[in-house]
């Protein structure tokens, strides 16, 4: 990985639909070497996949709920089962095992509070949970799918300069 790879990644994070020719021009490469770099980053798992980012309002999932979960059980088997249950719900768009007072954190998107209530009831019907706390987002101030690339380890120190 070098500074050109980092430039390619920055541009792809902004718009993954850029034509390779346009991308190559922006980073100062010809098309074939640029395409090879992209393929290598895909093969190496740096680029996991390319997706479309949808407008939550237009797909009627405008309510974001952060769900903090505490459990009484901390076995590997319970975690496996809980993970399977959570994976069944398309409303759950992020799922984390946490440190601290909360065991798990979910980010759930739904049309409204009634839909969240229905989701909650379906979830607790499938698995036992000790404590659930829900926080509804009032306003989304920042949202990004772009990862910061300044921390990338490049092939040499000179490559870290952009």
N, C-alpha and C positions, 0 to 999 in steps of 0.2 A: 504494500500500500504506500502510495506517495501523494504529493500535493495534488496531482492531476486526478487521482482517484477521489480524493476528498472534494475537489471541485465538482466532479461528476456526481457524487453523492448529494452534495448541496443542491445542485440543479434538479436532480431526480426527486429529491424530497419536496421540492417546490412544485414540480409538475412531472409526474412519471410518464405523461403522454408525449413528451418532447420527442420529436423525430431524432434518430441517431445523428443524422447529418447536421441538424441544428445544434444538438448537444456538442458534437465534435467541434463545430465552429466556435462555440462559446468557450471551450476549454483549450482551443488551439491545437487540436489534433485532426488528422484525417479520419474519415468515417470508419474504416476497417479497424485501426488500432483502438478507437473509442469503443466500438462494438465488442472487441475482444476483452477490453477491460471490464465492461459491464457483464459479459458472460462469466468472466473469472470471478467477479464479486458475487454473482448469483450462485455459481458452483461452490464457492467458499462459504456461502451462507451469510455474507454481509448484507446482501439484498435478499430478504426472505420471500417477498412477493410484492406485486404492484396492485394497488386497489383504488377504487373510486371512493371519495369521501362525500357522503351524502349530507344534505341539509336536513337536520332533525325536524324542523317545522314542516317541511314538505313531505316527510314520510311519517308524520304524526307521532313522533317520539320526542316531544319538546320538554318533557319533565325528566330531570336527572335527579336520581336519589342515591345518596351514599349510605350504604347499609353496613353498619358495624355489628359484627356477630361475635358473641362469646359462647363458648361451649363448655360443657361439663366433662366431655370426653376428649382425650388427646392421643388416642391410639392411631397407629398407621392405618389400620382397617377402617376406622371411622373417617379419617381424612380421605382415604380412597373413595369411600361411599359418598361422602359429602361432595367431593370433587365431581363425581359422576352425576349427582343430583343437580348441582349448580350448572354443569355443562348442558343439561337438558333445556335450560331456560334461555331463549334468544334475547330476552330483556337484559340479561347480565352481559355487559360488554367488557367489563374488567373484573378480575377476581384475584385477590392477594391474600397470602398468609402473612400475618403481621407479628411484630414484636410489641411488647407493652401490654396494656390493659385489654386491648381488643385482639381477638384471635384471627379474625378474617374481616376483610373489607371488600364489599362489592360495589361496583358502579352499575346502576340499573337505569335503563331508559324506558319510559312509558308515555302514553298520551296524557294521562291525568292521574289524580290521586286514587280514583276508583280502580283504575287499572293496576296501580301499585298494590292496593289492598288485595286484589284478586291474585296477583303474583305472590304476595306474602303468604296468603292462605294456602296456595298450591305448594309453596316451598315447605312450610312447616308441616304440611300433611305428609310430606315424603321423608323428612328427617327431623330428629329431635335436636332442638337448639335451646341453650339455657337462657340467652338474653339477646334481643335484637333491638337496635336503635337505628332509626332512620332520620337522615337529614336531607331536606329538599333544597336543591340549589335554587337560589333566588335569581341569580344572574350569572351567566358565563362571562368572565372577564378575559380569560385567555384560554385558548384551546389550540394545541398544535400536535401534529403527528411527527414533526421534524425533531430528530435527535440532535443534540449539540455535537459537532464534529471536531471541536477544538481539543478534545481529549484523546483523539485517535492516536495510536502509536504508529508513526510512519517509519519507513525504512531507514531514514537517516535524519539527523538533527536539522540539516538544512531544509529538508522537505517540510518541516513544521512551519516554515514561514510562508505566508500567503501574500 
